[in-house]
Every structure is written in structure tokens, then in C-alpha cells.
């Protein structure tokens, strides 16, 4: 099989007439979702669990097997080991890359050097760390069943001899204003996946680029639009649509799929964000009533930023004096707002969970 020869960007010959009704719907749903984001005073705190959920689901597409609560439990001190620990490390790296990129984009646009930095974070101290983290590949790679030859491959990415040329063109296109930013996002994600510029981690970096590009173009007020839930649920079609570009040049089919994904996911995200906002207000009132504490806001923000936590982490994060923090935790346990996953023992702090938030995050 010959290496894939990428299209030049911007694409020529798209069927815009068919695409624009879908584009309109997807943009409307995204705008509704962003309207909610703009109404949240502290989105990075209130929506922190959704960032972990995105990291879990984007990594799951690549084969990791850990849940949101397992990741949070591990961070709180209920340490997992073996393959589970390796999966969790990959997920935490992904979340770290998301958080770092938010800071970077306050001052700088998306460039190839930035993408390499994200890749370095993604592969730090995990499986794949031998796959030249932060460096574009210098060898021909291919995708197929384990151990298959290049002749048996299902997809052969572009030759390394032309890779840098097309990466430069992609960087230029990211800076360009195409007819519609959602159409452009679809093209950027697919082109990145088809270039397959790294030896490992291409899928996760490509999915990271979705909210980052929309944020850079000011289609989002926060880089917090996560698509992996839909892509994971439709994983087979996701891969088939990307494959159809390389095999048949079917960009329209891919863009149809992507725009539908945005519409459905934006609607789902909006429902979840509304639920989180409602829970935030409800719990704030309850905690004030139960504790009569001046530290109500710090308590609520602590629970939302880490819905599974150790007692000592809660004290450190909220900066509430230890006796007061312990009293608050005891009262919230008595009212079943918090559940104890591990009791305190000797030097070991108790581990607690705020189950209502976990349920919303995982879609129960």
C-alpha cells in the first residue's frame, strides 16, 4: 500500500449547499452551550469533573480502561496498581495537557511547537514514552492489525519526506479563517489524524485540538467543549469516516459525521452543565444551612473541583482551618452529602466522595 498523499488546505470541491444546514444547527447548539459557559462564574472549578471525563473518554478510544471515579480515587490516595495505574497515568497526563493549553492560549496561537509540547506532556512517564515524545516522526509508520506488514496495513500515513511540508500547511490553515469555524475544525482534526505525525498519541492530540481551535477563534469563551463522549460511542463510524477520506476522498461524509457529533454533544453538554449549575446552587444552600459556616463557598468549590478527596487534601485546597474543616466534613457525612470510601487510620487520612456530582459527570 502506498503512503497517503494529503489534500492541500483549504479544501476545494466541498458540497457547501448540503453542509450548511448541518453547520447552522451545529453552530446554534454550540452557541447555546457557550452561553451557559459564559454564565458560570468559575467554570474551571464547577466543570472540573467534565475535564476528567473528557480525559477518560478520549483515552478510552485508544484502549485505556479506567473510569472517572477510579481516576479521582487514585488521586485521593486509593492507589491503583498494575495496568490500571498505567491507564490512570495516561488519563492524568491528558488532563494536564488540557489545563496547560488553556493557559498557553491566553497569550499565543496554536503552533506546531505547542503541539509538540502537548505531545511531550501526554507521553511523560507512560507507555509510549519510547516513541520520541514531542518529536514528529522521521520514519514511515502504518496502521493495521498487530504485527502486520506495510502491504497488509489498513492505512499508511504520508511519507516522512513530505510530512513537514504538510504540517507547515496545517499550521498556516489553523491561522486562516475559512468559511465556517466548525467546518474548519472538522478539517483540522481529520487532516491531523491522517498526517499521523507522531509515533503514538495522534488520536488524543487531534481531539485536544478541537476545543483549542474553537477557543482560539473565539467560537468558545472557554476551551471546554469536549467531543470524545460522542466519538467513543460511535468509535467504529469515527474511524470509518476518517478512512473514507484517505480511500475515497470523501471529505463531505466526514464533515457530516463531525457536525452531527458537535450538535448531539453540545446538547448533551448543555444538559450536563445545567445539572451541575443547579447542583452547585442547591448544595451551597444546604451546606450553609447545615454548617452555618463562613467557609461555605470554599467548601462547595472544594467538592466540585475534587468530588473524591482525602481529608488532608480538602484542608490544603480550601485553606479552611483544620478543626473547622473536620467539623464540616463530619456534618456533611451525617447528612449523607458525603460518603466515606476509606476511614481515617493512624497517619492515613479519610477518603470521601461527593456522589451526586460523580453521577452527573458519568451520565447516570
N, C-alpha and C positions, 0 to 999 in steps of 0.2 A: 504493500500500500504506500502511495506517495504521501509526503507531508502536505498538510493542508496549506493552501495559499489564501491568506485572508483578503477580505474586501477592503478597499480604501474607504475612509470615512471623510465626510458624511456619506451615508449610503445613497445610491441612486436607484430609482425604479420601485420605491415602496408604493403600495396601494393606499395612499393617504385617504382617499374617499371612504374606503371601508374602515380604516383605522380610527378616523376622527370621532365617530360616535362613541367608540370604546374609550378613546382618550378623554372625551368630555366627562364621561361617567367616572372614570378613574380619578381625574383631577378634582371632581366635585367631592368624592368620598375622601380624598387626601386632604382637601381644604377643610372639610368638616372635622376630620381628626386633628388637623393642626390648630383649628380654632379652640379645641379642647386643651391642647398643649399650652396654648398661649394664656389660657385661664388658670393654669396651675402655678402658684407662686414659687414652688420649689420642685420642679419636675424630676431633677436628678435624685432627690430623696424619695418622693412619692412613687416614682416609677422604677426605682432601683431593681425590684424583683423582675420587671419585664426585661431589663437589660440582661439579667442572668438567664431568663428563659430563652432569649434570643441566642445567647452563647451556647446554651444546652442544645437547642434545636438545630442551629447551624452546624454544630459539631456532630450531632446525631446523623445528619445527612451523610457525613463522612465515616460513620460507623461507631462512634462512641456510644456507650450505654450507661449514662448517668442521668438522674432526674434533678430537678431544681432543688428539692428538699435534701437530696444526698449531697449536692454541692454545698448548700448552706450548712448542713450538719458538719461536714468536713471542716469548713471554715470556722465553725463554732467550737471545734475540738473533739467531735466524734469522728476520729480519724479513720478513713477507709484505707485499705491496702491493696496490693496486687494490681490487677488490670483496672479495677475501679479507681484506684488512686491516680493511675496514668490518665484515664479518661477525664477525671476531675481537673487535673493539672492543665490539660489541653483547653478545657472549658474556661478555667480561670484566666488563662493567657488570652483567650478570645475576648473575654470581658475587659481585661486590661487594655487590649488594643482598641476596643471601642471607646473607653474612657480617655485614653491618651489622644486619640484622634479628635475628640471633641475640643480639647484644649488647643491642639495644633491648628485646627481650622478657624479658631478665633482670629488668627493673625496671618495665616498662609493658605494658598490654594493647594489642591491635590496635585502633587508632582510624583514622578517615578521614584525619587529618593525617599519620599514619605511612604510610598507603598512598600519599599524595601525595608524601611524601619518597622512598619506594622508586621511584616513577614518575620522579621527577627524576633519580635515580641511573641508572635504566635508559636514559633518553634523553639522557644527558650526552654531548655531542660526537659524536653518531652520527646516522644517517639518522632523521628524525622529531624532531630537536631543534627544528624549527619548529612542532611540534604541541603547543605550550603545555605543556612538561614540568612535572609537579607540580600541574597545574590541571585540575579537572573541566571537561568541555566545556560551552560555552554555546550551541552550535549543534546543529541536527538532523543526525545522520550516518546512513549506511546502508551495508549490506554487499551486494556483488554483483560482477559482472564489471567489470573496469576501464572507467571512463567511463560506467557505466550511470546512468540517472536513478533517482529515488526510486521511481517507478512500476514500474521493472524490477528493483528490488532483491530479493534473496532474504531479507533481514531488515532491518527498520527498528527500531532501539532506541528506548527511551522518549523522549518529548519532553523537551528540556532544562527545560521549565517544571515537570515533576514529578520530574526526576532527583534533585534534592537531598533531596526528601521520602523517596524510596525508598532513597537512600544512608544517610540517618539511620536508617531502619528496619533496614537491613542491619547497621549498626554496633551497634544495640541487640540484634539477633539473635545477632551474634558473641559478645556478652557473656552471652547467655541459655544455659541448659542444656537442650537438647532431649532427647528420649527416648534418643538414642544419638549419640555424638560423630561416628562415621563417617557416619551418615545426615546429620547436621548439616553435616559438611564437604562432602558431595556437594551439598547445597542451597546452601551459601555460594558454592562455586565456580561453579555454574551461574547463580545469581542475579547474581553479579558480571559474568559474561560476557554475560548478557542485558541488564543495565543498560548495559554498554559505556560506562563513564563517561568514558573518556579518548579523545582523538582517535587515539591509537596506543598499542600496548603492552598492550592489555587482556588478551590471552591469557597473556602472560608473568606479569603481576601476579596474575592469577587462579590460575595454577599455583603461584606463590610462596606464596599464602595457604594452600595445602593443608598443608604441613608446619608452617607457623607457627601455624595454628589448633590443630592436634593437639598441638603443643608447649605452647601456652598452656593447653589443657585438661588437660595432664599425661597425655595418651594416649601421648606420646613423651617419653623422657628427654632427647633432643636433637632440634632441628628439622632432622632429616636423613632424612626419608622422601620419596624422590623418585619421582614417578609419570610423568614425561614419557616414559620409555622405552616404557611400555605405550601411552600416548596417541599417541605419534608412530607406533608400529607399527600402531595402529588409528585413524589420523587421520580417515579418512572416516566411520567409525561414531561417533567422538567428536563431530564436527560435526553429523552427522545426529541424534544423540540430543539435543543441545542445541537443534537446530532444531525437533525434535518437541515440545519444551516450549512454544515460542512458537506453533507452528502448531496443536497438538492438546491442549495442556495435559498432555502425557504425562510427568509427573514420575517415575512408577514406572519407566518404561523407562530414563530417565536414571540413576536411582539403582541399578537392576540393573547397568547397564553400569559405573558407578563402583565399586560394591562388588566386582564381578568384577576390575576393574583393580587394586584395592587387594590382593585376595587373591593374584593372579598376581604382581604386582610385589613384594609383601612377601616371597613365597617366593624370587623371583629375587634380591632384595636380600640376603636371608639367605645364599643360596649364595655370592654375591659377597663379602660381609663375612667369611664363614668362610674363603674362599680368601685374602683379604687378611690376615686374622689369622694363618693358617698360614704364609703367605709371610713375614710380619714376623718370626715366631719363627725360621723357617728361615734367613733372611738374617742375622739378628742373630748366630746361632751361627756361620754361615760367615764373617762379617766378623771376628768375634773370633778365629777360628781362623787366618784369612789374615793379619790385620794385627797381632794381639796388642796392640791399641791401647786406651788408656783412653778413647778418643773413639768407641768402638763405637756407643753409644746415639745420640750426636749425629749420627753418620754415617747410621745407619738412619733416624732421624727426618727428616734432610735429604732422603734418597732418596724417602721416602714423601710428604713434603709437596710436593716438586717432582721428579717422575720424569724430567723433561728439564730440564737446568740447565747454566749456564756455570760454569766453574771458579771464577771470582771470586764468583758468587752463592752457590756452595756454601760458600766460605770465610766470606762475610759472614753467611750464615744460620746456619751451625753454630758459628761463633766458634772453629773449630779453627785453631791457628796454621798459617800458610801452608805452611811446609815439610812439616809433618805431613799436612796436607790433600792436598797434591800427591802425597805418598808413598802415601796411602790410595787416592786415585783411580787412580794407576798400578797398584797391586796389584790393584784390583778390575777394571781393564781387562784385565790379564794373565789373570785368572780368568774373563773373559767375563761377569762380573756387570754390567759397564757396557760400552756400545758408544759409540764416538766418532762423532758426527754431523758435527762440524767440528773439524779440528785447530787447535791454538793457532798464531797467526801474528802476529808483531810484538806490538802492544799488544792484539790481539784474543785473548780467552780461548777455550779449547776449549769445545765444547758436547757434552754427554754424555747418554746415555739409559739408564734402568733398565728394559729391555724387559719383564721378567716382570710388573711392576706394570701397565704400559700394556696388556698382553694381557688381564689380568683385568678391568681397567676397561672396555675396549671389548668384552668378552664373547667373546674368542677362546678 
